Amino acid sequence: MSADAKVPGEPIRLVFELTRADHPRLYDDLIRFPKGTKRINRLRVLAYDGLLVQGGQFVTAWASGSIGQGQTSADDASGAMTNDLFVPSLSG
């Protein structure tokens, strides 16, 4: 094992700088929260959701085709996504 190898389960510490010019939507979302735990937890949620989407385990409304041709934003489809939560389960 090399000196640079990490032990599985060891915490990862990240320090990074994000400017609005780099990723405006991400910046605007994160700046809503004060420095600290709330902002870090929001970033964790966004990163985990992105990982699920990338792995195909979570399908967005846009990718699933539930957004119609006339709709152009995620806000337009939010009602359809919410309504799908209350559909009866397959098990009866």
N, C-alpha and C positions, 0 to 999 in steps of 0.2 A: 504494500500500500504506500503510495507516494505521500509526501508531506502536504500536498495541496488537496488530497482527497478528503471528502467530508464524511463523517460518520452518519449513517442513516438515522433520521429522527432528530438530528441536531438542528436547533433553531437557525433560521436564515434571517439575517439583519440586512435591511436595505435602506440606503439613504440616497434619495434622488431629488433632482430639481425639475420641476415642470413649469413651463411658461405657457401662457395662453396662446402664444403664437405657434407652439408645437402641436397642441391638441385642444382647440377651443372648447369643444363639448365636454371633454373630460375635465378640463380645468374649471369650467363653470359649474359642473356637478360637484366637484370636490371642494371648491371654495365656499360653498354654502355652509360647510361644517367648520366649527372652530378647530384650531390646531389640536392634535391629540387623538384620543381613542376613537371618537366618532368619525373623524376623517379617515383614520387608518382602517376602521371596520368597513366603511363604505368602499374603500379601495379594494379590500379583501373580497367583498361581495361582487364587485364588478369584475375582478380578476377571475374569481371562481366561475361566475356565470359565463364569462368569455371562454373559459376552458371547456365548460360543458357544451357550449355551442360549437366550438372548434372540434370537439370530439364526436359531435353528432348525437349527444345524449339529451340535448335540450334544443328544441326546434323553435325558432322565432315565428311569429305570425306571418312575416314577410316570406320566409322560406317555405312555410307550409301552404301558402296560397290562400290563407283566410282573408287577406287584404284584397279587396276588389280592384279592378282596373282604374276606377275613378278615385281611389284613395291614394294619397301620396305620403302620409306620415304615420308614425307609430300611434300617435294620439287618435287618429281616425279609426284604428282597429282595436283600441283598448276595450271597447264594449264587447266586441266579439270574443276577445280572449277571456274577459271576465265571465261572460256567459258560459263559456266552455267549462269553467270550473264547477258549475252547478249541474252539469249533465249527469244523468244517472250512471252509476258504475256498471261495468260490464258483468260483474258477478251478481247483479240483481239487487 
